Amino acid sequence: MPSKPRNRLGEIYGRLTVVRISDRRSAAGNAYWWCRCTCGNEREVPSDSLSNKIRRKKNITECLECARELTTEGVCQKNDREEVQRRKLALATRENLIGHVPEAWLNLPLTDSHARELGKKTFFRGIRCLNGHISPYRINGGCLVCSRSD
């Protein structure tokens, strides 16, 4: 028979506060605890997932809704960082092409997402396509020179 679990009532793990013990037990005999998130939702969490230490096993520190939001925010922030990098690289590449490509190309949006934001269908990053052309790209296609030669 498993030993009595340590009392965790009132302990805080990330956004979760332990409010009561559950009748449920894991296969290993560990207790489950009902925890309330700062948003007001409750979640049943196994005691071996409650920790404030960094460890290999995943710690549960928020309710399911907050976890989804944080994951989505993290992905969006990563995509935003990468887009900023692409735009900086496109600007730097374009500066080297001034006088070598038509002026109209240099006035196009920097990346495909920048073109979508502006409602345009083409953009110019100043990089060569797989066939070696330097030309604008279509947001849903490839190099304009390649698409004309098909």
C-alpha positions as CSV (number, residue, x, y, z in Angstrom):
1,M,0.0,0.0,0.0
2,P,1.4,3.4,-1.0
3,S,2.5,5.8,1.7
4,K,0.5,8.9,2.5
5,P,1.4,11.8,0.1
6,R,3.0,14.9,1.4
7,N,0.6,17.8,2.0
8,R,0.9,20.2,-0.8
9,L,-2.1,22.4,-0.1
10,G,-1.4,26.1,-0.8
11,E,1.9,25.5,-2.6
12,I,2.4,27.4,-5.8
13,Y,3.9,26.0,-9.0
14,G,4.1,28.6,-11.7
15,R,0.5,29.8,-12.2
16,L,-1.0,26.9,-10.3
17,T,-1.9,26.8,-6.6
18,V,-2.7,23.4,-5.0
19,V,-6.2,23.5,-3.6
20,R,-7.1,19.9,-2.7
21,I,-6.1,16.3,-3.2
22,S,-7.7,14.0,-5.7
23,D,-8.9,10.5,-5.1
24,R,-7.0,9.4,-8.3
25,R,-3.6,7.8,-8.2
26,S,-1.1,7.1,-10.9
27,A,0.1,3.6,-11.8
28,A,3.1,4.2,-9.6
29,G,0.9,5.2,-6.7
30,N,1.5,8.9,-6.8
31,A,-1.3,11.2,-5.8
32,Y,-3.0,13.7,-8.1
33,W,-3.8,17.2,-6.9
34,W,-6.4,19.7,-8.0
35,C,-4.7,23.0,-8.7
36,R,-6.3,26.4,-9.5
37,C,-4.7,28.5,-12.2
38,T,-4.4,32.3,-11.9
39,C,-7.1,32.6,-14.7
40,G,-9.5,30.6,-12.4
41,N,-9.5,27.3,-14.2
42,E,-8.7,24.1,-12.3
43,R,-6.6,21.2,-13.4
44,E,-5.8,17.8,-12.0
45,V,-2.1,17.3,-11.9
46,P,0.1,14.3,-10.8
47,S,2.3,15.1,-7.9
48,D,5.5,14.1,-9.8
49,S,4.7,16.9,-12.3
50,L,4.5,19.6,-9.7
51,S,7.9,21.2,-9.3
52,N,9.5,24.6,-9.6
53,K,12.9,23.1,-10.4
54,I,14.2,22.8,-14.0
55,R,14.4,19.1,-14.7
56,R,14.1,16.6,-17.6
57,K,10.5,15.6,-16.8
58,K,7.9,18.1,-17.9
59,N,6.6,20.4,-15.1
60,I,3.0,21.4,-15.3
61,T,2.8,25.1,-14.3
62,E,-0.5,26.3,-15.8
63,C,-4.0,25.1,-16.9
64,L,-4.6,23.7,-20.3
65,E,-6.0,26.9,-21.7
66,C,-3.1,29.0,-20.5
67,A,-0.6,26.4,-21.8
68,R,-2.2,26.6,-25.2
69,E,-2.0,30.4,-25.2
70,L,1.6,30.4,-24.1
71,T,2.5,27.9,-26.8
72,T,0.8,30.0,-29.4
73,E,2.4,33.2,-28.1
74,G,5.8,31.5,-28.2
75,V,5.4,30.4,-31.8
76,C,4.2,33.8,-32.9
77,Q,7.1,35.6,-31.2
78,K,9.5,33.2,-32.9
79,N,7.9,33.8,-36.3
80,D,8.1,37.6,-35.7
81,R,11.8,37.4,-34.8
82,E,12.5,35.3,-38.0
83,E,10.5,37.8,-40.2
84,V,12.5,40.7,-38.8
85,Q,15.7,38.9,-39.6
86,R,14.5,38.1,-43.2
87,R,13.6,41.8,-43.7
88,K,17.0,43.0,-42.4
89,L,18.8,40.6,-44.7
90,A,16.7,41.6,-47.7
91,L,17.5,45.3,-47.0
92,A,21.2,44.6,-46.8
93,T,21.1,42.6,-50.0
94,R,19.1,45.3,-51.8
95,E,21.7,48.0,-50.9
96,N,24.3,46.1,-52.8
97,L,22.0,45.8,-55.9
98,I,21.3,49.6,-56.3
99,G,22.1,50.5,-59.9
100,H,22.2,46.8,-61.0
101,V,18.5,46.1,-61.0
102,P,15.5,48.3,-62.0
103,E,14.4,50.9,-59.5
104,A,10.9,49.5,-59.5
105,W,12.1,46.2,-58.0
106,L,13.8,48.1,-55.1
107,N,10.4,49.7,-54.3
108,L,8.7,46.2,-53.9
109,P,8.0,44.7,-50.5
110,L,10.9,43.0,-48.7
111,T,9.4,39.5,-48.1
112,D,6.3,37.5,-48.9
113,S,4.7,38.3,-45.6
114,H,5.5,42.0,-46.0
115,A,3.8,41.8,-49.5
116,R,0.7,40.2,-47.9
117,E,0.6,42.9,-45.3
118,L,0.6,45.6,-48.1
119,G,-1.8,43.6,-50.3
120,K,0.8,43.1,-53.1
121,K,1.4,39.9,-55.1
122,T,5.1,40.3,-55.7
123,F,8.2,41.0,-53.5
124,F,11.9,41.4,-54.0
125,R,14.5,40.1,-51.6
126,G,17.5,40.5,-53.9
127,I,18.5,36.8,-53.8
128,R,19.1,34.4,-56.7
129,C,16.6,31.7,-57.4
130,L,17.6,28.1,-58.0
131,N,18.2,28.8,-61.7
132,G,20.5,31.8,-60.9
133,H,18.0,34.7,-61.7
134,I,17.8,37.9,-59.7
135,S,14.2,39.0,-60.0
136,P,11.1,39.6,-58.0
137,Y,9.1,36.6,-56.6
138,R,5.4,35.9,-56.5
139,I,4.0,35.4,-53.0
140,N,2.5,32.0,-53.9
141,G,5.0,31.1,-56.6
142,G,8.6,31.5,-57.5
143,C,10.9,33.7,-59.5
144,L,9.0,35.7,-62.1
145,V,11.7,35.0,-64.8
146,C,11.4,31.3,-64.2
147,S,7.6,31.3,-64.4
148,R,7.7,33.3,-67.7
149,S,10.2,30.8,-69.3
150,D,7.9,27.7,-68.7
